[in-house]
Amino acid sequence: MTTPDSSAPDAPEKTVILGVGASVAAFKAIEVLRNLIAAGVDVWVCPTVDSLNFVGKATWESLSNHPIHTNVFQTPDFITHITLARQTDLFLTVGASADLMARFRVGMADEFLTLVALAVNCPRLIAPSMHPTMWENPATQENAAVLRDWGWHFIGPGTGKLADNTYGMGRLSEPEVICDEVLTQLGVSVPGSNN
């Protein structure tokens, strides 16, 4: 496995892990990836297995120029998740479903993304996306509260039209909003701003 190398002379200034959840809005993570790369960030995509039903592995590998792992037993070594976690500056999850938030909350390590989530020691940002009835469920609200208490920073969800043509809270924040927050957290100038 090729891992980030901060000693390389042409290495990007910052490294981000982009987790992608199994949400119908997962396709918007493509724009997040492109915008972060355009800002000079090295992005490693860690999709959940189920998210690959929305955006495939080949797309992520092609756009990120990095291998995609979903199962630790299919990686070149058994500590790939630790190596990657040690070398990242920020952990971002886009399209986090109620299920993924629950798995983060209870510390499940059932696939590559959740293993990395347990191993990172850096800021954690999460952009949820789900139907309003799921977002408003007491279990989801409790999971969100616990994650916030642990220092996870939530970006959204927003209110708007959803995949089933209903309207409510649960919509994924716009990619530009997500990227701006990531770049702010990293201390990287937002492209087009006066920073």
Backbone as JSON Lines, residues from 0, in Angstrom:
{"i":0,"aa":"M","n":[0.83,-1.18,0.0],"ca":[0.0,0.0,0.0],"c":[0.87,1.24,0.0]}
{"i":1,"aa":"T","n":[0.52,2.18,-0.8],"ca":[1.17,3.48,-0.76],"c":[0.45,4.3,0.29]}
{"i":2,"aa":"T","n":[1.2,4.86,1.22],"ca":[0.59,5.69,2.26],"c":[1.14,7.09,2.17]}
{"i":3,"aa":"P","n":[0.46,8.06,2.78],"ca":[0.96,9.43,2.73],"c":[2.37,9.5,3.28]}
{"i":4,"aa":"D","n":[3.2,10.33,2.69],"ca":[4.58,10.51,3.14],"c":[4.83,12.01,3.26]}
{"i":5,"aa":"S","n":[4.78,12.52,4.48],"ca":[4.92,13.95,4.68],"c":[6.34,14.44,4.43]}
{"i":6,"aa":"S","n":[7.31,13.53,4.28],"ca":[8.68,13.95,4.02],"c":[8.96,14.13,2.54]}
{"i":7,"aa":"A","n":[8.05,13.68,1.68],"ca":[8.25,13.85,0.24],"c":[8.21,15.34,-0.1]}
{"i":8,"aa":"P","n":[9.13,15.8,-0.97],"ca":[9.22,17.23,-1.25],"c":[7.96,17.81,-1.9]}
{"i":9,"aa":"D","n":[7.23,17.02,-2.67],"ca":[6.04,17.54,-3.34],"c":[4.75,17.07,-2.66]}
{"i":10,"aa":"A","n":[4.87,16.62,-1.41],"ca":[3.69,16.14,-0.69],"c":[2.74,17.29,-0.39]}
{"i":11,"aa":"P","n":[1.44,17.05,-0.52],"ca":[0.48,18.09,-0.15],"c":[0.65,18.48,1.32]}
{"i":12,"aa":"E","n":[0.23,19.67,1.63],"ca":[0.4,20.18,2.99],"c":[-0.41,19.4,4.01]}
{"i":13,"aa":"K","n":[-1.63,19.0,3.67],"ca":[-2.51,18.33,4.62],"c":[-3.09,17.05,4.01]}
{"i":14,"aa":"T","n":[-3.43,16.1,4.88],"ca":[-4.03,14.84,4.46],"c":[-5.37,14.67,5.16]}
{"i":15,"aa":"V","n":[-6.38,14.3,4.38],"ca":[-7.74,14.09,4.89],"c":[-8.21,12.7,4.51]}
{"i":16,"aa":"I","n":[-8.84,12.02,5.46],"ca":[-9.56,10.79,5.16],"c":[-11.0,11.2,4.9]}
{"i":17,"aa":"L","n":[-11.51,10.81,3.74],"ca":[-12.89,11.09,3.36],"c":[-13.69,9.8,3.45]}
{"i":18,"aa":"G","n":[-14.41,9.62,4.55],"ca":[-15.31,8.49,4.68],"c":[-16.59,8.79,3.92]}
{"i":19,"aa":"V","n":[-17.14,7.78,3.28],"ca":[-18.37,7.96,2.52],"c":[-19.39,6.94,3.01]}
{"i":20,"aa":"G","n":[-20.53,7.45,3.47],"ca":[-21.59,6.59,3.99],"c":[-22.56,6.16,2.91]}
{"i":21,"aa":"A","n":[-23.37,5.16,3.24],"ca":[-24.34,4.6,2.3],"c":[-25.61,5.43,2.31]}
{"i":22,"aa":"S","n":[-25.5,6.61,1.76],"ca":[-26.62,7.53,1.63],"c":[-26.81,7.81,0.15]}
{"i":23,"aa":"V","n":[-28.05,8.07,-0.25],"ca":[-28.29,8.39,-1.66],"c":[-27.52,9.65,-2.06]}
{"i":24,"aa":"A","n":[-27.14,10.46,-1.1],"ca":[-26.36,11.67,-1.38],"c":[-24.86,11.39,-1.5]}
{"i":25,"aa":"A","n":[-24.46,10.13,-1.49],"ca":[-23.03,9.79,-1.55],"c":[-22.35,10.37,-2.79]}
{"i":26,"aa":"F","n":[-23.11,10.54,-3.86],"ca":[-22.51,11.08,-5.09],"c":[-21.97,12.5,-4.87]}
{"i":27,"aa":"K","n":[-22.51,13.22,-3.9],"ca":[-22.03,14.57,-3.63],"c":[-20.63,14.57,-3.02]}
{"i":28,"aa":"A","n":[-20.21,13.43,-2.48],"ca":[-18.86,13.33,-1.94],"c":[-17.82,13.44,-3.05]}
{"i":29,"aa":"I","n":[-18.21,13.17,-4.29],"ca":[-17.29,13.34,-5.42],"c":[-16.87,14.8,-5.52]}
{"i":30,"aa":"E","n":[-17.83,15.7,-5.4],"ca":[-17.51,17.13,-5.48],"c":[-16.66,17.57,-4.28]}
{"i":31,"aa":"V","n":[-16.94,17.02,-3.11],"ca":[-16.11,17.31,-1.94],"c":[-14.68,16.89,-2.22]}
{"i":32,"aa":"L","n":[-14.5,15.68,-2.73],"ca":[-13.17,15.17,-3.06],"c":[-12.46,16.09,-4.04]}
{"i":33,"aa":"R","n":[-13.13,16.43,-5.12],"ca":[-12.51,17.29,-6.15],"c":[-12.12,18.65,-5.58]}
{"i":34,"aa":"N","n":[-12.99,19.25,-4.79],"ca":[-12.7,20.57,-4.23],"c":[-11.52,20.53,-3.26]}
{"i":35,"aa":"L","n":[-11.45,19.48,-2.45],"ca":[-10.33,19.37,-1.51],"c":[-9.01,19.16,-2.25]}
{"i":36,"aa":"I","n":[-9.02,18.32,-3.27],"ca":[-7.81,18.11,-4.07],"c":[-7.39,19.41,-4.73]}
{"i":37,"aa":"A","n":[-8.35,20.17,-5.26],"ca":[-8.05,21.45,-5.9],"c":[-7.42,22.44,-4.92]}
{"i":38,"aa":"A","n":[-7.73,22.28,-3.63],"ca":[-7.17,23.15,-2.6],"c":[-5.81,22.65,-2.11]}
{"i":39,"aa":"G","n":[-5.3,21.57,-2.72],"ca":[-3.98,21.06,-2.37],"c":[-3.98,20.04,-1.25]}
{"i":40,"aa":"V","n":[-5.13,19.48,-0.94],"ca":[-5.24,18.48,0.13],"c":[-5.1,17.09,-0.47]}
{"i":41,"aa":"D","n":[-4.35,16.23,0.21],"ca":[-4.23,14.83,-0.19],"c":[-5.39,14.08,0.46]}
{"i":42,"aa":"V","n":[-6.26,13.49,-0.35],"ca":[-7.49,12.88,0.16],"c":[-7.47,11.37,-0.08]}
{"i":43,"aa":"W","n":[-7.68,10.63,1.0],"ca":[-7.81,9.18,0.96],"c":[-9.27,8.84,1.21]}
{"i":44,"aa":"V","n":[-9.91,8.19,0.25],"ca":[-11.33,7.87,0.36],"c":[-11.5,6.5,1.02]}
{"i":45,"aa":"C","n":[-12.37,6.46,2.03],"ca":[-12.71,5.22,2.73],"c":[-14.22,5.05,2.69]}
{"i":46,"aa":"P","n":[-14.74,4.44,1.63],"ca":[-16.18,4.25,1.55],"c":[-16.63,3.04,2.37]}
{"i":47,"aa":"T","n":[-17.87,3.08,2.84],"ca":[-18.42,1.86,3.43],"c":[-18.73,0.91,2.28]}
{"i":48,"aa":"V","n":[-18.82,-0.36,2.59],"ca":[-19.13,-1.36,1.57],"c":[-20.45,-1.01,0.88]}
{"i":49,"aa":"D","n":[-21.46,-0.68,1.67],"ca":[-22.77,-0.38,1.09],"c":[-22.78,0.9,0.27]}
{"i":50,"aa":"S","n":[-21.91,1.85,0.58],"ca":[-21.87,3.09,-0.21],"c":[-21.41,2.84,-1.64]}
{"i":51,"aa":"L","n":[-20.71,1.74,-1.85],"ca":[-20.24,1.42,-3.2],"c":[-21.4,1.07,-4.13]}
{"i":52,"aa":"N","n":[-22.59,0.89,-3.59],"ca":[-23.79,0.73,-4.42],"c":[-24.2,2.05,-5.06]}
{"i":53,"aa":"F","n":[-23.74,3.16,-4.5],"ca":[-24.07,4.48,-5.03],"c":[-22.94,5.06,-5.88]}
{"i":54,"aa":"V","n":[-21.7,4.92,-5.42],"ca":[-20.52,5.37,-6.17],"c":[-19.5,4.25,-6.06]}
{"i":55,"aa":"G","n":[-19.02,3.75,-7.21],"ca":[-18.16,2.58,-7.22],"c":[-16.71,2.83,-6.87]}
{"i":56,"aa":"K","n":[-16.03,1.74,-6.54],"ca":[-14.63,1.76,-6.14],"c":[-13.74,2.37,-7.22]}
{"i":57,"aa":"A","n":[-13.98,2.02,-8.48],"ca":[-13.14,2.54,-9.57],"c":[-13.21,4.06,-9.66]}
{"i":58,"aa":"T","n":[-14.38,4.62,-9.4],"ca":[-14.53,6.08,-9.42],"c":[-13.67,6.71,-8.35]}
{"i":59,"aa":"W","n":[-13.74,6.18,-7.14],"ca":[-12.95,6.75,-6.04],"c":[-11.46,6.6,-6.29]}
{"i":60,"aa":"E","n":[-11.03,5.44,-6.78],"ca":[-9.6,5.24,-7.04],"c":[-9.1,6.18,-8.12]}
{"i":61,"aa":"S","n":[-9.89,6.34,-9.17],"ca":[-9.5,7.21,-10.27],"c":[-9.4,8.66,-9.84]}
{"i":62,"aa":"L","n":[-10.39,9.14,-9.1],"ca":[-10.41,10.55,-8.71],"c":[-9.42,10.89,-7.6]}
{"i":63,"aa":"S","n":[-9.19,9.96,-6.68],"ca":[-8.29,10.24,-5.56],"c":[-6.84,9.86,-5.85]}
{"i":64,"aa":"N","n":[-6.65,9.0,-6.84],"ca":[-5.32,8.48,-7.17],"c":[-4.72,7.67,-6.01]}
{"i":65,"aa":"H","n":[-5.6,7.04,-5.24],"ca":[-5.19,6.18,-4.13],"c":[-6.02,4.9,-4.16]}
{"i":66,"aa":"P","n":[-5.48,3.79,-3.63],"ca":[-6.27,2.57,-3.56],"c":[-7.42,2.73,-2.56]}
{"i":67,"aa":"I","n":[-8.48,1.99,-2.79],"ca":[-9.65,2.02,-1.92],"c":[-9.72,0.7,-1.16]}
{"i":68,"aa":"H","n":[-9.89,0.81,0.15],"ca":[-10.01,-0.38,1.0],"c":[-11.36,-0.35,1.71]}
{"i":69,"aa":"T","n":[-12.0,-1.49,1.77],"ca":[-13.24,-1.61,2.54],"c":[-13.14,-2.72,3.58]}
{"i":70,"aa":"N","n":[-12.13,-3.57,3.45],"ca":[-11.97,-4.71,4.34],"c":[-10.5,-4.81,4.71]}
{"i":71,"aa":"V","n":[-10.19,-4.78,5.98],"ca":[-8.8,-4.79,6.44],"c":[-8.08,-6.07,6.01]}
{"i":72,"aa":"F","n":[-8.8,-7.15,5.79],"ca":[-8.16,-8.41,5.41],"c":[-7.82,-8.46,3.93]}
{"i":73,"aa":"Q","n":[-8.23,-7.44,3.19],"ca":[-7.88,-7.36,1.77],"c":[-6.85,-6.27,1.5]}
{"i":74,"aa":"T","n":[-6.24,-5.75,2.54],"ca":[-5.2,-4.73,2.38],"c":[-3.84,-5.4,2.35]}
{"i":75,"aa":"P","n":[-2.83,-4.7,1.86],"ca":[-1.49,-5.3,1.76],"c":[-0.92,-5.75,3.1]}
{"i":76,"aa":"D","n":[-1.32,-5.09,4.18],"ca":[-0.89,-5.52,5.5],"c":[-2.05,-5.31,6.47]}
{"i":77,"aa":"F","n":[-1.94,-5.87,7.65],"ca":[-3.07,-5.82,8.58],"c":[-3.1,-4.56,9.43]}
{"i":78,"aa":"I","n":[-2.16,-3.64,9.22],"ca":[-2.19,-2.39,9.99],"c":[-2.34,-1.18,9.08]}
{"i":79,"aa":"T","n":[-2.83,-1.38,7.88],"ca":[-3.04,-0.28,6.95],"c":[-3.9,0.81,7.58]}
{"i":80,"aa":"H","n":[-4.95,0.41,8.3],"ca":[-5.83,1.41,8.93],"c":[-5.09,2.24,9.97]}
{"i":81,"aa":"I","n":[-4.15,1.63,10.68],"ca":[-3.37,2.35,11.68],"c":[-2.4,3.31,11.0]}
{"i":82,"aa":"T","n":[-1.72,2.83,9.98],"ca":[-0.78,3.66,9.24],"c":[-1.47,4.88,8.66]}
{"i":83,"aa":"L","n":[-2.6,4.67,8.03],"ca":[-3.34,5.78,7.43],"c":[-3.85,6.73,8.52]}
{"i":84,"aa":"A","n":[-4.37,6.19,9.6],"ca":[-4.9,7.03,10.68],"c":[-3.82,7.91,11.29]}
{"i":85,"aa":"R","n":[-2.62,7.4,11.43],"ca":[-1.52,8.17,12.03],"c":[-1.09,9.34,11.16]}
{"i":86,"aa":"Q","n":[-1.3,9.22,9.87],"ca":[-0.78,10.22,8.95],"c":[-1.83,11.19,8.43]}
{"i":87,"aa":"T","n":[-3.0,11.19,9.04],"ca":[-4.04,12.1,8.57],"c":[-4.2,13.29,9.51]}
{"i":88,"aa":"D","n":[-4.58,14.41,8.91],"ca":[-4.78,15.64,9.67],"c":[-6.24,15.86,10.05]}
{"i":89,"aa":"L","n":[-7.16,15.22,9.32],"ca":[-8.58,15.41,9.58],"c":[-9.36,14.22,9.03]}
{"i":90,"aa":"F","n":[-10.36,13.79,9.8],"ca":[-11.22,12.67,9.41],"c":[-12.6,13.25,9.11]}
{"i":91,"aa":"L","n":[-13.07,13.07,7.88],"ca":[-14.35,13.6,7.43],"c":[-15.22,12.45,6.94]}
{"i":92,"aa":"T","n":[-16.47,12.44,7.36],"ca":[-17.42,11.47,6.82],"c":[-18.56,12.24,6.16]}
{"i":93,"aa":"V","n":[-18.8,11.95,4.88],"ca":[-19.85,12.6,4.1],"c":[-20.95,11.58,3.83]}
{"i":94,"aa":"G","n":[-22.2,12.02,4.0],"ca":[-23.33,11.13,3.77],"c":[-23.48,10.09,4.86]}
{"i":95,"aa":"A","n":[-23.19,10.5,6.09],"ca":[-23.28,9.56,7.21],"c":[-24.74,9.21,7.47]}
{"i":96,"aa":"S","n":[-25.05,7.95,7.36],"ca":[-26.41,7.45,7.62],"c":[-26.61,7.28,9.12]}
{"i":97,"aa":"A","n":[-27.85,7.04,9.52],"ca":[-28.14,6.76,10.93],"c":[-27.36,5.52,11.38]}
{"i":98,"aa":"D","n":[-27.27,4.53,10.52],"ca":[-26.53,3.31,10.84],"c":[-25.05,3.59,11.08]}
{"i":99,"aa":"L","n":[-24.44,4.38,10.21],"ca":[-23.01,4.67,10.35],"c":[-22.75,5.49,11.61]}
{"i":100,"aa":"M","n":[-23.61,6.45,11.89],"ca":[-23.45,7.22,13.12],"c":[-23.54,6.32,14.35]}
{"i":101,"aa":"A","n":[-24.46,5.36,14.33],"ca":[-24.6,4.43,15.45],"c":[-23.35,3.57,15.59]}
{"i":102,"aa":"R","n":[-22.79,3.14,14.47],"ca":[-21.57,2.33,14.53],"c":[-20.4,3.14,15.07]}
{"i":103,"aa":"F","n":[-20.29,4.41,14.67],"ca":[-19.24,5.27,15.23],"c":[-19.44,5.42,16.74]}
{"i":104,"aa":"R","n":[-20.67,5.6,17.15],"ca":[-20.97,5.84,18.56],"c":[-20.6,4.65,19.44]}
{"i":105,"aa":"V","n":[-20.87,3.43,18.98],"ca":[-20.59,2.25,19.81],"c":[-19.2,1.68,19.56]}
{"i":106,"aa":"G","n":[-18.43,2.3,18.67],"ca":[-17.07,1.85,18.44],"c":[-16.96,0.56,17.65]}
{"i":107,"aa":"M","n":[-17.9,0.31,16.76],"ca":[-17.81,-0.9,15.94],"c":[-16.61,-0.8,15.0]}
{"i":108,"aa":"A","n":[-16.0,-1.93,14.77],"ca":[-14.85,-2.01,13.87],"c":[-15.11,-3.1,12.85]}
{"i":109,"aa":"D","n":[-16.22,-2.96,12.13],"ca":[-16.68,-4.02,11.25],"c":[-16.28,-3.85,9.79]}
{"i":110,"aa":"E","n":[-15.68,-2.73,9.44],"ca":[-15.15,-2.54,8.09],"c":[-14.06,-1.47,8.15]}
{"i":111,"aa":"F","n":[-13.39,-1.26,7.04],"ca":[-12.2,-0.41,7.03],"c":[-12.49,0.99,7.57]}
{"i":112,"aa":"L","n":[-13.57,1.63,7.14],"ca":[-13.88,2.98,7.59],"c":[-14.04,3.06,9.1]}
{"i":113,"aa":"T","n":[-14.76,2.12,9.68],"ca":[-14.98,2.17,11.13],"c":[-13.7,1.84,11.9]}
{"i":114,"aa":"L","n":[-12.84,1.01,11.34],"ca":[-11.53,0.76,11.95],"c":[-10.71,2.05,11.99]}
{"i":115,"aa":"V","n":[-10.69,2.76,10.87],"ca":[-9.93,4.01,10.8],"c":[-10.52,5.03,11.78]}
{"i":116,"aa":"A","n":[-11.85,5.09,11.86],"ca":[-12.49,6.04,12.77],"c":[-12.05,5.81,14.22]}
{"i":117,"aa":"L","n":[-11.85,4.56,14.59],"ca":[-11.38,4.25,15.94],"c":[-9.9,4.6,16.13]}
{"i":118,"aa":"A","n":[-9.14,4.6,15.05],"ca":[-7.7,4.77,15.15],"c":[-7.22,6.21,15.01]}
{"i":119,"aa":"V","n":[-8.02,7.09,14.41],"ca":[-7.54,8.46,14.18],"c":[-7.48,9.25,15.47]}
{"i":120,"aa":"N","n":[-6.5,10.15,15.51],"ca":[-6.34,11.06,16.64],"c":[-6.22,12.47,16.06]}
{"i":121,"aa":"C","n":[-7.31,12.92,15.47],"ca":[-7.33,14.22,14.79],"c":[-8.77,14.72,14.81]}
{"i":122,"aa":"P","n":[-9.01,15.94,14.36],"ca":[-10.4,16.41,14.3],"c":[-11.26,15.48,13.45]}
{"i":123,"aa":"R","n":[-12.49,15.25,13.93],"ca":[-13.46,14.4,13.21],"c":[-14.66,15.26,12.84]}
{"i":124,"aa":"L","n":[-14.95,15.32,11.55],"ca":[-16.1,16.05,11.03],"c":[-17.06,15.05,10.41]}
{"i":125,"aa":"I","n":[-18.35,15.3,10.56],"ca":[-19.34,14.38,10.04],"c":[-20.48,15.16,9.41]}
{"i":126,"aa":"A","n":[-20.83,14.81,8.18],"ca":[-21.93,15.44,7.45],"c":[-23.01,14.39,7.24]}
{"i":127,"aa":"P","n":[-24.03,14.38,8.09],"ca":[-25.09,13.37,7.99],"c":[-26.01,13.6,6.8]}
{"i":128,"aa":"S","n":[-26.65,12.52,6.38],"ca":[-27.64,12.57,5.32],"c":[-28.6,11.41,5.51]}
{"i":129,"aa":"M","n":[-29.87,11.75,5.75],"ca":[-30.89,10.71,5.95],"c":[-32.26,11.35,5.91]}
{"i":130,"aa":"H","n":[-33.28,10.52,5.87],"ca":[-34.66,11.01,5.88],"c":[-34.95,11.68,7.22]}
{"i":131,"aa":"P","n":[-35.77,12.73,7.23],"ca":[-36.07,13.42,8.49],"c":[-36.58,12.51,9.61]}
{"i":132,"aa":"T","n":[-37.38,11.51,9.27],"ca":[-37.88,10.62,10.32],"c":[-36.74,9.86,10.98]}
{"i":133,"aa":"M","n":[-35.69,9.56,10.22],"ca":[-34.53,8.88,10.79],"c":[-33.67,9.85,11.59]}
{"i":134,"aa":"W","n":[-33.47,11.07,11.06],"ca":[-32.67,12.07,11.77],"c":[-33.33,12.43,13.1]}
{"i":135,"aa":"E","n":[-34.65,12.56,13.11],"ca":[-35.37,12.98,14.32],"c":[-35.6,11.84,15.31]}
{"i":136,"aa":"N","n":[-35.29,10.61,14.93],"ca":[-35.48,9.48,15.82],"c":[-34.65,9.69,17.09]}
{"i":137,"aa":"P","n":[-35.21,9.4,18.26],"ca":[-34.46,9.61,19.51],"c":[-33.12,8.88,19.54]}
{"i":138,"aa":"A","n":[-33.03,7.71,18.96],"ca":[-31.76,6.98,18.95],"c":[-30.71,7.74,18.16]}
{"i":139,"aa":"T","n":[-31.09,8.27,16.99],"ca":[-30.15,9.03,16.17],"c":[-29.75,10.31,16.89]}
{"i":140,"aa":"Q","n":[-30.71,10.99,17.5],"ca":[-30.39,12.22,18.23],"c":[-29.45,11.94,19.4]}
{"i":141,"aa":"E","n":[-29.66,10.83,20.09],"ca":[-28.76,10.47,21.19],"c":[-27.36,10.15,20.66]}
{"i":142,"aa":"N","n":[-27.3,9.42,19.55],"ca":[-25.99,9.12,18.96],"c":[-25.26,10.39,18.56]}
{"i":143,"aa":"A","n":[-25.99,11.34,17.95],"ca":[-25.38,12.61,17.55],"c":[-24.89,13.37,18.77]}
{"i":144,"aa":"A","n":[-25.68,13.38,19.84],"ca":[-25.28,14.09,21.06],"c":[-24.01,13.49,21.65]}
{"i":145,"aa":"V","n":[-23.93,12.17,21.68],"ca":[-22.74,11.51,22.23],"c":[-21.52,11.82,21.36]}
{"i":146,"aa":"L","n":[-21.67,11.72,20.04],"ca":[-20.55,12.04,19.16],"c":[-20.1,13.48,19.35]}
{"i":147,"aa":"R","n":[-21.04,14.41,19.48],"ca":[-20.67,15.82,19.74],"c":[-19.91,15.93,21.06]}
{"i":148,"aa":"D","n":[-20.39,15.25,22.08],"ca":[-19.7,15.28,23.38],"c":[-18.28,14.76,23.27]}
{"i":149,"aa":"W","n":[-18.05,13.83,22.37],"ca":[-16.72,13.27,22.16],"c":[-15.86,14.14,21.24]}
{"i":150,"aa":"G","n":[-16.41,15.25,20.77],"ca":[-15.62,16.17,19.96],"c":[-15.86,16.1,18.47]}
{"i":151,"aa":"W","n":[-16.78,15.26,18.01],"ca":[-17.09,15.22,16.59],"c":[-17.81,16.52,16.24]}
{"i":152,"aa":"H","n":[-17.44,17.12,15.13],"ca":[-18.06,18.36,14.66],"c":[-19.04,18.02,13.54]}
{"i":153,"aa":"F","n":[-20.29,18.41,13.72],"ca":[-21.32,18.12,12.72],"c":[-21.45,19.27,11.72]}
{"i":154,"aa":"I","n":[-21.52,18.91,10.45],"ca":[-21.81,19.85,9.38],"c":[-23.19,19.47,8.87]}
{"i":155,"aa":"G","n":[-24.2,20.2,9.32],"ca":[-25.58,19.86,8.98],"c":[-26.12,18.81,9.92]}
{"i":156,"aa":"P","n":[-27.19,18.15,9.51],"ca":[-27.78,18.21,8.18],"c":[-28.6,19.48,7.99]}
{"i":157,"aa":"G","n":[-28.88,19.75,6.73],"ca":[-29.69,20.9,6.39],"c":[-31.14,20.52,6.19]}
{"i":158,"aa":"T","n":[-31.92,21.52,5.91],"ca":[-33.34,21.33,5.62],"c":[-33.56,21.58,4.14]}
{"i":159,"aa":"G","n":[-34.31,20.72,3.5],"ca":[-34.58,20.9,2.08],"c":[-35.31,19.71,1.5]}
{"i":160,"aa":"K","n":[-35.38,19.71,0.18],"ca":[-36.04,18.63,-0.55],"c":[-35.14,17.4,-0.53]}
{"i":161,"aa":"L","n":[-35.76,16.26,-0.29],"ca":[-35.01,15.01,-0.16],"c":[-35.29,14.08,-1.33]}
{"i":162,"aa":"A","n":[-34.63,12.94,-1.34],"ca":[-34.71,12.0,-2.46],"c":[-36.14,11.53,-2.75]}
{"i":163,"aa":"D","n":[-36.97,11.42,-1.72],"ca":[-38.34,10.95,-1.94],"c":[-39.32,12.11,-2.16]}
{"i":164,"aa":"N","n":[-38.77,13.27,-2.51],"ca":[-39.56,14.48,-2.78],"c":[-40.28,15.04,-1.55]}
{"i":165,"aa":"T","n":[-39.87,14.62,-0.36],"ca":[-40.39,15.25,0.85],"c":[-39.45,16.39,1.22]}
{"i":166,"aa":"Y","n":[-39.84,17.15,2.21],"ca":[-39.07,18.3,2.64],"c":[-38.84,18.17,4.13]}
{"i":167,"aa":"G","n":[-37.62,18.41,4.56],"ca":[-37.36,18.36,5.99],"c":[-35.88,18.35,6.3]}
{"i":168,"aa":"M","n":[-35.56,18.22,7.58],"ca":[-34.18,18.19,8.03],"c":[-33.61,16.79,7.83]}
{"i":169,"aa":"G","n":[-32.43,16.72,7.25],"ca":[-31.76,15.45,6.98],"c":[-30.96,15.53,5.7]}
{"i":170,"aa":"R","n":[-31.11,16.63,4.98],"ca":[-30.43,16.82,3.7],"c":[-28.93,17.06,3.94]}
{"i":171,"aa":"L","n":[-28.11,16.43,3.12],"ca":[-26.66,16.63,3.2],"c":[-26.34,18.09,2.93]}
{"i":172,"aa":"S","n":[-25.45,18.66,3.73],"ca":[-24.98,20.02,3.47],"c":[-24.33,20.07,2.1]}
{"i":173,"aa":"E","n":[-24.36,21.23,1.48],"ca":[-23.79,21.37,0.15],"c":[-22.29,21.12,0.19]}
{"i":174,"aa":"P","n":[-21.73,20.52,-0.87],"ca":[-20.3,20.22,-0.9],"c":[-19.41,21.43,-0.6]}
{"i":175,"aa":"E","n":[-19.79,22.61,-1.09],"ca":[-18.97,23.81,-0.84],"c":[-18.93,24.13,0.65]}
{"i":176,"aa":"V","n":[-20.05,23.96,1.33],"ca":[-20.11,24.23,2.77],"c":[-19.22,23.24,3.51]}
{"i":177,"aa":"I","n":[-19.29,21.98,3.12],"ca":[-18.46,20.94,3.75],"c":[-16.98,21.25,3.53]}
{"i":178,"aa":"C","n":[-16.61,21.56,2.29],"ca":[-15.21,21.85,1.98],"c":[-14.7,23.07,2.72]}
{"i":179,"aa":"D","n":[-15.51,24.12,2.77],"ca":[-15.1,25.33,3.49],"c":[-14.82,25.02,4.95]}
{"i":180,"aa":"E","n":[-15.66,24.2,5.58],"ca":[-15.45,23.84,6.98],"c":[-14.18,23.01,7.15]}
{"i":181,"aa":"V","n":[-13.96,22.07,6.24],"ca":[-12.74,21.24,6.31],"c":[-11.5,22.12,6.18]}
{"i":182,"aa":"L","n":[-11.49,22.99,5.18],"ca":[-10.32,23.85,4.96],"c":[-10.11,24.81,6.13]}
{"i":183,"aa":"T","n":[-11.18,25.3,6.71],"ca":[-11.06,26.16,7.89],"c":[-10.44,25.38,9.05]}
{"i":184,"aa":"Q","n":[-10.93,24.16,9.27],"ca":[-10.39,23.32,10.35],"c":[-8.9,23.02,10.13]}
{"i":185,"aa":"L","n":[-8.52,22.87,8.87],"ca":[-7.12,22.56,8.54],"c":[-6.24,23.8,8.54]}
{"i":186,"aa":"G","n":[-6.86,24.98,8.55],"ca":[-6.09,26.21,8.47],"c":[-5.58,26.49,7.07]}
{"i":187,"aa":"V","n":[-6.28,25.95,6.07],"ca":[-5.92,26.13,4.66],"c":[-6.82,27.22,4.1]}
{"i":188,"aa":"S","n":[-6.25,28.13,3.32],"ca":[-7.04,29.19,2.71],"c":[-8.1,28.59,1.8]}
{"i":189,"aa":"V","n":[-9.3,29.11,1.92],"ca":[-10.41,28.67,1.07],"c":[-10.22,29.31,-0.29]}
{"i":190,"aa":"P","n":[-10.18,28.5,-1.39],"ca":[-10.0,29.08,-2.72],"c":[-11.06,30.14,-3.0]}
{"i":191,"aa":"G","n":[-10.61,31.3,-3.53],"ca":[-11.53,32.37,-3.87],"c":[-11.82,33.31,-2.72]}
{"i":192,"aa":"S","n":[-11.25,33.03,-1.53],"ca":[-11.49,33.92,-0.39],"c":[-10.3,34.85,-0.22]}
{"i":193,"aa":"N","n":[-10.42,35.79,0.65],"ca":[-9.34,36.74,0.92],"c":[-8.48,36.32,2.1]}
{"i":194,"aa":"N","n":[-8.55,35.05,2.51],"ca":[-7.78,34.57,3.66],"c":[-6.32,34.46,3.34]}
